[in-house]
Amino acid sequence: MLLEFLYPLVRYFTPFNVFQYLTFRSAYAALTTLLVCYLFGPSIIEALRRLKVGQSVRNDGPATHLKKTGTPTMGGIMIILSITLASLLWQDLASFKMWITLGAFLVFGAIGFADDYLKVTKKNSDGLSAPVKFTLQTIAALAIAFVLYYTGGEEVSVLYIPFFKNPVLDLGFFWIPFAALLLVGESNAVNLTDGLDGLATGLLIWVFITLAILTYLSGRADYSSYLGIPYIEGAGELTVFCLAAGGACVGFLWFNSHPAEVFMGDVGSLSLGGIIATVSLIIKKEILILIIGGVFVIEAASVILQVGYFKLRKRRILKMAPLHHHFELSGWVENKVVIRFWILGALFAIIALSTLKIQ
């Protein structure tokens, strides 16, 4: 919005020239979301507390978590509000890629909101039934995948593998179910990881910083050619969105760090997971995102393995899934689990960025 309104006035006031630069708008989008969360976070938390929007804690989890019962949840609302505001202020409103990413963000956020709302009103941790939740996510994911497929150009269906410069496979029309699977899987992986104070929030900061770098490089013909990665016209505009999301996570972490004053809930985790998957699909990093968000992948895999093994052998591989609960029950204090997972997330981000030259 500011680009459309202020940049044309550059002939009258030359400092408005800064609005044409992605780096300037990205930095201030991040600052906007951070400040919105920081300034309005206390009011939102207090409103959630007055509405008795409290977290229900599963009885079979670590005993230390029982004291978190009643902590306000649905704090992801402040993340959604701040990112939406920053996007409308600082992004190029003519960018279709911005609108499809914002749309995916809000759609998955709406599904998460419905899930959280039912959890709060039912006073338990169930929310939407698994079939209903999965169906809604699948419908949303397929719609997003269809739009991306039919607007993404000739190479939309090709897959690039880390450490290989050229595409290795063209999925054709089957790219649509593949993209939908990534969208559903990534949103649920973030949701599963959001089980400790600050855990998912801190990991998301690393992911969004990495995606911001990748979107900027992918949107520059010169840099993408030098690095041997696909050039995606208009992808640079997503740098603003990614850093806005990163800033929102930093602002939210102020209140979500241990001991958490608020939890993001499904409204936050599903929406942020939706951004990650959508951006990776647009910039052709569908496989690399599995490395960037490696901790999320491990957490989701731990649940799949635990459930699958128990159904086959009636025994558990882990003391409890997702994996972070296993380490808690093994004697690690919550902060140690969180910080060590953050370190692991940073290592995955570094490995992912290293693939830009190791190919």
N, C-alpha and C positions, 0 to 999 in steps of 0.2 A: 504493500500500500504506500509506504513512504517512498519507494522507488518511483512509483507511478506519479505521485503528487509533487515530490520535491525535486527529483532529478531534472525534470523539464525546466525548472526555474534556475538552472545552473548559469544561464546567460545573465541573470540578474544578481546571483550570489554564488560565486565560484566554489566555495566550500561544499556546496551540494553535490559536487562532482564525486565525492566519496561514496555516494549511494550506488554507483555503478560497480563497485568492487565487491566481489564475493567475500573476501576476507573481512572487510569492514562489517558487512551485514551479518555474516556468520558470527563474528565476535559479539556483536551487540544483540543478536538473537539469543545467544547463550547467556549474556548478562541479563537480558530481559526476563527469561524464564527463571533464572536463579533468584533475581530480586522479587519476582512475583511470588514464588514459593516462600521465600524468606519473610517477606512483609505480610503476606496474607495467610501464610500457613497457620499461625496461632489462631486466627479467627475461624478458619475452616475446621481445625481440630476441635475448637471449642463448640462449634456448631454441630459437629458429628457427635461430640460427647453429650450435648443437650438432647440430641435426637436419639440417644442411646444406641448409636450404630457401633456396637462393640463386637470384637472378635470372639468367635467360639473356638475353643481349642480342643482338638481330638484327645480323647481320654487315653488312647494307647500310645501317646507320644512320650517324650522325656518329661519327667515329673517337674523339672524346672520351668516348663512352659505353662503350667497351670496358672501361675501367677499373672500371665499375660491375658487371661480371660477378661474381657470387657474393655481392653485397649481399643480405642477408636480404629476402625478399618475404613476402607473406601477412600483412603488418602490419595489414591491415584487420581481422584477428581481434580486436585490442585495441579497435578502433572498435566492432565488433559487441558485444563483451562489455560495454563501458562504456555504450553506448546502451541495451542491453537492461536492464542493472542500473538505470540512472537512470530508465527508463520505468516499471519495476515499482515503484520506490521512490516516485517523485514524481507519477505520473499517477493520474487517477481510473480505477480498474480496472473501473468500470462503463461506461466509454466504449467503444462499439463501434468508433468511428473510430480510437481508439488501437490496438485489437487488429488491425484490418485493415491499418493502416499498419505495425505491428510485424511482422505476418505477411508482408507484401510485402517488407519489409526482410530478414527471415530467409530467405525463399525465394530471392530474387535473390542473397543472400549465399551460400547453399548451392550455387547454380550456379557462382558465382565461385570458391568453394572447390574444387569438382571440377575446374574449369579450371586453377587454380593447382597443384593437387596433381599433375595429369598433366604439367604443364610441368616441375615439379620432378623427378618420377620419370623423365621421359623425357630430362631435361637439355637441353631445347630450348625455343623460344618458341612452340610450336604449341598445346599443351594440347588441349582439346576440339576436334574438327573443327568447322568453321563450320556445316555443316548440323545437327549434333547440338546445338551451343550455341544456335543460333537456334531450333530446335524446342523445347528446354527453356524458353527465355525466352518463346516464344510461348504455350506451354501455361500457364505461370505467369501471364503477362499477361492471357490470356483469362479465367482463373479469377478473378483480381482484378477485372477489368472486369465480369464477370457479377455478382459479389457487390455491387459498387458500384452497378450498374444497378438491381438488384432491391431494394436497400435505401436508395437515395438520394433518394427522394421524386419529386414530379411534375416538377421542373425538372432532373433529373439529366442529361437528354439534350440540353439546350439549350446553345448556345455563346455566350459573351460575347466580343466583340472589344474590345481596348484602344481607348480614346477614344470608345466608344459605350456609353451607359448601359443600353440595353435589349438583350436577347438578339437575335441576328440570324438564328439558324438552329436548328431542332430536328431533330437527326439521328435521333431515334427509336431503333429497335433497332440502327441502324448506328453508334450511339455506342459500342457494345461493341468492334467492330474498330478504331474510331478510338482509343479509350482504350488498347487493347492495343498499337497501333502507337506511341503516345506512350510507354508504359512500356518497350517494347523499345528504341525510339529513344533515349530519355533515358539509360537505363542504359548503352547502348553508347557514347553521346556522351561521358559522363563517363569511361568506360573508355579511349576513344581519346585523351582529353586528358591522361590520367595517364601522361605520357611524360618529364617533366622533374621534377627535385627540387622538391617543394612546389607545382608548378603547379596540379594539380587540387585539392589540399587547400586552398590559399588561395582559389581561386575558389568552392569549396563553402561556405566561411565566409560570403562575401557572399550567396550564394543562400539559405542557411538563415536568416540574419538577416532578409532580405527576406521569406521565407516566414513567419517568426515574426510579423512585423508584420501580414502579410496574414491569417494565421489568427486572430490576436487581433481584428482589425477585423471579419472576416467572422463571428466568433462572437458579436459584440455587436450586438443589434438596433438600438440607438441609433446607434452609429457607422456601421454598414452602411447604415442608412436615410439618414443625413446625407450619406454619400459616394456614395450611389446604386449600391452594389454588392450582390450577392445575400447575404442573411442565411442562414447555414448553421448550424442548431442543433447545438451541440456541437463546432463547429470550433475554438473557443478552446482546447480541450484539446490540440489539435495544436501549439499554441504551445510547450508543454512539450517535446514530441517534437522540434520543429525546433531549439529552443535547446540541447537535449541533443546533437543531431547537430552543431550548430555548435561547442559546447564540445569534443566529441570530436575534431573537425577541428583546433581550436586546439591541443589536447593532442598530437595526432598530428604536427602541423607542427613541434613541438619537435624531433622526431627525423627528420622527413622533409625539413627544410630543407637547402639545399645546404651541404656534401656530405651526401647522405642516408645515415642509418644504417640505414634500412629503407624498403621500398616497401609501399604498401597492397595491391597486387596486385588481381586481379579480385574477390576476396572483399570488398574494400573499395569499389572503384569501382562494381561492379554493384549492390551493396546500397544505396549512397548515392544512385545514380541512380534506383533503384527508389523510395526515399523521396520524392525530388523530384517524380517523376511522379505518385505516388499522392496526395500532399498537394495538388498542383495540380488533380487530377481532383476531389477531394472539395470543394474550395472554389471550383470553377468558374473556375479560372485556367488552363485548358488551353492557351489561345493566349498569354496573358501570360507563361507560363513560358518561352516561346521567346525572350522579351526578357530576362527575369531571368537565364536561363542562356545568354545570347547567345554567349558565347565557346565554350561546348560545342557550340552549333548550328553556329558557324563552323568549328570543328575537324572535326565530322562531315561537314559539307558539303564541306570541302576534300578529304576522302578519297573521297567519292562522285564529285566532279568529276574528281579525278585518275584514278581507276580508269575512269570512263566515257569520258573523253577519250582515255585511252591505248588502250582497246579500239576506239574509232572511228578514231583518227588515228595510233596507234602512237607518240605523242609525249606528253610530260608537260607539264602546265601549271605545276606547282611542281617545285622541285628535289627535294622529298620531302614526302610527306604522312604524318601530319597537319601542319597549318600551322606548328606550333611548330618542327618539324624543318626546314622551308623557311628560316625565319629564322636558325636555327643554321648551316645550310650557306651562308647569305648573309653570314656573318661576325659575327652577334650572339653574344655570350657567353651561356651558359645563364642566369645570373642576370638579365641584361638582358631576355631573352625572358620569363622568369617574372614579373618585376616589372611589365613593360609590359602583360602579359596580365592581371595582377591589377588594374591601373589600369583597363583596359578593362572588366573584370568589374564593378568598382565603378560605372562610368558606366552600364552596362546596368541595374544595380540601381536607381540613381537615376532613370533614365528610366522604369523599370517603376513605381516608386512615384509618380512624377509623374502617371501616367495616372489615379490615383484622383481627381484634381481636374480634369483636362483631359478632360472628357466632357460 
